[in-house]
Amino acid sequence: MKKILLIEDDELFRSVICQALMTKPYQVITAENGQVGLRLAAELEPDLIISDMYMPYLNGDEVLKQLRASLKTANIPFILLTSENDSNKRSYALGLGANDYLVKPFKPDELLNAIVRQLGNKQLCCLSQD
């Protein structure tokens, strides 16, 4: 079972994402801010990290920078979530080493497909029929 770390400060949004992830065979670990997420990433070495961009204590881009700077976590796929639909922000995030960038609000299938792309597990693909 693939282990996913979700770093999201908004409790309701974190819960919604968890519900979507739990429909698939993933073990979901949550963190309420970037500091906790960074610690859990180092301790648990998840298969994938999903992180909000703007959070208290440590933003998603800072989490990403620190993860990429550590040999232990440098290669963990990272999906950044943000409310900013700006090509410069997207380029910035991808330049830091984010593997994907999703703009809120998004459909659960969009997130699940991004996860499948990063984990390379095609049998879990769930393309939206919309």
ZIGILIN-V529312 format. One record per pair of residues at least 24 apart in sequence whose ideal C-beta (glycine too) atoms are under 10 Angstrom apart, sorted by the first residue. I is the first residue (numbers start at 1). J is the second residue. Records with the same first field share a line. If there is no record, write none. Layout:
I = J, J
//
This chain:
1 = 25, 26, 27, 47
2 = 26, 27, 28, 46, 47, 48, 115, 118, 119, 121, 124
3 = 27, 28, 29, 44, 45, 46, 47, 48, 49
4 = 28, 29, 30, 46, 47, 48, 49, 50, 77, 79, 115, 118, 119
5 = 29, 30, 31, 36, 37, 38, 40, 41, 43, 44, 45, 46, 47, 48, 49, 50, 51, 76, 78
6 = 30, 31, 32, 37, 40, 46, 48, 49, 50, 51, 52, 79, 81
7 = 31, 32, 33, 34, 35, 36, 37, 38, 40, 41, 49, 50, 51, 52, 55, 58, 60, 63, 78, 80, 81
8 = 32, 33, 37, 50, 51, 52, 55, 60, 81
9 = 33, 34, 36, 37, 51, 52, 54, 55, 56, 57, 60
10 = 52, 54, 55, 104
13 = 52, 81, 104, 105
14 = 52
16 = 105, 108, 111
17 = 50, 52, 81, 106, 108, 111
19 = 108
20 = 107, 108, 109, 110, 111, 112, 115, 126
21 = 48, 50, 108, 111, 112, 115
23 = 108, 112, 126
24 = 112, 115, 116, 121, 124, 126
25 = 121, 124
26 = 112, 115, 119, 121, 124
31 = 55, 63
32 = 56, 57
33 = 57, 58, 59, 63
34 = 58, 59, 60, 61, 62, 63, 64, 66
35 = 62, 63
37 = 63, 67
38 = 62, 63, 64, 66, 67, 70, 73
41 = 66, 67, 70, 72, 73, 76, 78
42 = 66, 67, 70, 72, 73
43 = 72
45 = 72, 73, 76
46 = 73, 76, 77
47 = 76, 77, 115, 118, 119, 121
48 = 76, 77, 78, 79, 99, 100, 114, 115, 118, 119
49 = 73, 76, 77, 78, 79, 80, 98, 99, 118
50 = 77, 78, 79, 80, 81, 100, 102, 111, 114, 115, 118
51 = 78, 79, 80, 81, 82, 98
52 = 80, 81, 82, 83, 104
53 = 80, 81, 82, 83, 84, 89, 93, 98, 101, 104
54 = 81, 82, 83, 84
60 = 93, 96, 98
61 = 89, 92, 93, 96, 97, 98
62 = 96
64 = 93, 96, 97, 98, 99
65 = 96, 97
67 = 96, 97
68 = 96, 97, 98
69 = 97
76 = 118
77 = 114, 115, 117, 118, 119, 120
78 = 118
79 = 111, 114, 115, 117, 118
81 = 106, 111, 114
//
